[in-house]
Amino acid sequence: MHATQYDIPSELLAGRVILVTGATQGIGRAVALGAARHGATVVLLARNIKRLEAVYDEIVSAGSPEPAAIPLDLLTASDEDFNAVAFKIHQELGRLDGIVHCASHFYALSPLRDQGIEEWMNQFRINTVAPAALTRACLPLLAQSPDASVLAVGESHGLHPGPYWGGFAVSHAGLPHWVKMAASEWDVCPNLRINLLVPGPVQSPQRTRTHPGEAKTEVPPTDSVAPAFLYWLGPQSRGQSGQIIELNPQR
């Protein structure tokens, strides 16, 4: 099921605990709000405390299950920090049924000759290393879930490289390999699955930075892709793992 048009059962994620990184803006915020609206207890993870509080309040005001909020800067996070996240979820909520890795770091469009080591390392740290490290830390919790789904958010330029995207594109190009390797290793655990969703162009803060002159009417709103994410988090996607799903393939 690739389509963003999906008739979502109102209690699709009832009783589930879903961790969403980059949960304060863009796709992360849309997924967090959508998951909460459909019954999930959402663990919001981002670095900006005020923005975390705003999304937390929005979920509570809507009458959805009370979320949890964890401030963490993925750029500087260590294995100990990721283990602490898993411990906190275990202590406060007792389970984890899914992760959506929405956090992403984009530096700037520029030719390769102008891109330095720090720029590349920071993008790899957030776009590639953080999803793998956080998933590793949470794996014992996910393995205890009767139906756990991990979703990485991919980038079109990671699949279809073009000029000037440099370290951002290369860092995202690693995600399909990680997803397929994890799916293969988890094959002995039918309750675990991992997939890569590539949303394509949507109205988001990152899109505004990469396409500053683009009218908002030229691309779909961010929440238009939320139904697909909810499908892949929910029970209907059970047994489907290691897939690369382009929601709006680039022509």
N, C-alpha and C positions, 0 to 999 in steps of 0.2 A: 504494500500500500504506500504509494509515493505521494498521492495527491494531498494538497493542503485542504481540500474540501472533505470533511469527515464529520459524520453525525455523531457527536460525542455524547455518550451516556453521562448523565449528570453526576453520578457517583463512580465514575470510571476509576478514580484513584483513591477511593475511600479507604482509610486505614493504612495507607502507604506513607512512608517518609521518603521525601525526595530532596536531595541536595542539589542546589543550583549555584554555580559559580558565575561571577559577573552579573549578579542578580539585580543590580540597581538601575540598569539602563539597557536599551536595545533589546535584543532577542532574549537575553537572560531575564530581564524584567517581565517581558511578555510571557515567557514560559513559566516563571514563578507565579504570576497572577493566574494564569490559566490552570496550572496544576492545583493551586489552592482552591480555585473556583470549582474544581471537580473532585474535591474531597481530600486532597493530599495535605499532610503536614509538611510544609516546605522549610528546608533549612537554607536560609539566605546567606550567601558568602560573597563578600566584596571588601574592598579596602576602605571605602568612605562611610564612616559611621552615620553621618547625617542622612545620606541617601539610603542606607540600610534601614534606618528608622522610618523614613518616608514610605518605603515599600512595605515594611512591617505594618505600619498604621493603615495603609491602604487595604491590605489583606484582612486585617482585623475589622475594619469599618465595613467591609463587604459581607461580614458574617461567616467567613471561611474559617477553617481550623487555625488556631493560633500558631504562627510560625516560630521558628527559632532564627536568631541572627548571629553570625560569626564574622567579626571583622578580621581580615587577613590580607596582607599584601603578598600576592603570589610571586612578585619579582624577587623578594628576599626570603620567602618561606623555605624552611629547612625540612628534612625528614621528621625532625622532632615536632615541628609545627603541624605538619600533616597528620602525624600520629595523634597529636593533641586534639585535632578536629574530630578524628574518628572516636577518640575516647569520650569527648564531650557529647557527641551524638549518642553513643552507647549509654552513657550515664543518664542523660536527660530524656532520651526518647526510646531507647532500648532496641532499636532496629533501624535498618536502612534498606530501602527497596529500589533505589535508583540514584544516579548522578547524571546531571546534565552539565557538561563542561562548556559554558558559554563565554568565559573570560577570554579576551583576546587583546593582544598588544600590537598596534600598528605605529610605526615610527614616521615614515614619510615616503612619498614616491620620489625616487631619485635614481640616477644611473649607478650601476654597480661600483664604478670607480670612486664614488663619493660615500659609500657605505662602510663605516668603520666597524671594528670588532665589538665595541660596546653595543652598538645598535643591533647587530646580529644576535649577540648573546642574550640581550634583554628579550628580544622577540622569541627566541628559542625557549628561554626560561618560562615564559608564560604560555606560549602557544603549543609547545610540545612537551616540555619536561613536567610542568605542573599537572596536566591531566593524568599522565602516567604515574606520577608520585602520589597524587591524592587518591587515585583509584587503588594503588597498591596498599596504601594505609587503610583504606576502607574495605578491602577485599574480605577480611574475616566477617565483617558485618553483612556484606552483600551475600556471602556464601550461606549465611543463615536464613536469608529471606526465601520464601517459597517461590518467588518470582521477581528476580532483580534485573533491571535494565540500566546499562550505562550508555549514554549518548555523548559523543564528541561532536562539536560543531565545527564543520570544515569550512574551507574557503575555496571559491571557484578558482582562484589563481594558484592554489596549491595543487589542483588537478590539471589545470590548463595554463602553464606558465607563460607570462608575457613580459615585455620589457618594463623596467623601473620598479617592479614589485619586490625584487631582491630578497633580503632576509625574511620578510614577511611571508612571501610565497613559499620559500624553501622550508621555513619552519612549519608551515601548514602541510607541506608535502609529506612530512613524516607521519602525520596522523593516520592516513590509510594503512600504512605498514604496521603501526602499533595496534590498530583496531583488529586487523586480520590476524596478527600474532596472538593477541589476547583471546580472540574468538577460538583460535585453534587450541590454545592451552586450556581454555575453559570448556572444551568439548565434553569433558568427562563430568561436567556439572550442568545438567539440563535446565536447572533453575536460573542460570546466569546467561546473559547475552550482552553483547556490545556492538554498537553500530555507529556509523559516521553519517551525520546529516549535513548536507551542504545547502544552505537556504537560498543562495543566489542573492541578487540585489533586493534589499528591502530598505525602508526608511529607518536609519539608525544613526547614532552619533558618528560611528566609524564611516558610514557611507557619506555623511556630510563632509568629513575630512578628505576623503579620497575623490569625491566628485562635488566640489564646492559650488559649481554653477548649475547643478542639476535641479530641476523643479521637482518638488515632492510628488507631483502627480505622475511623474515618469516611472516611478517604482512603487510596488505595493507596500502597504503599511506593515510595520514589524509584526503586529499581532496576526497577520494573515497566515504566517507559517506555524503558529502555535498549535493548531489542530493536528498537524503531522507529528509534532513532538509529543503530543499527548498520546497519539496512537502508538508510537514506538516505546513510550513509557508503560503503556497499559497491557493488559493480558492478551489482547488480540495479536500482539507481535511475538508472543512466546514461541521459542524454537527458531526464530530468525536472527542469526548472528553473523558478524563479519561482513555486513553489507555496507556499500557506499551508496548513499541515496542522494541524488541531486534533485532538489525540489523544484527548482526553476533553471534547468540546464541552459547554459550560455550557447548561443548559436554562433 
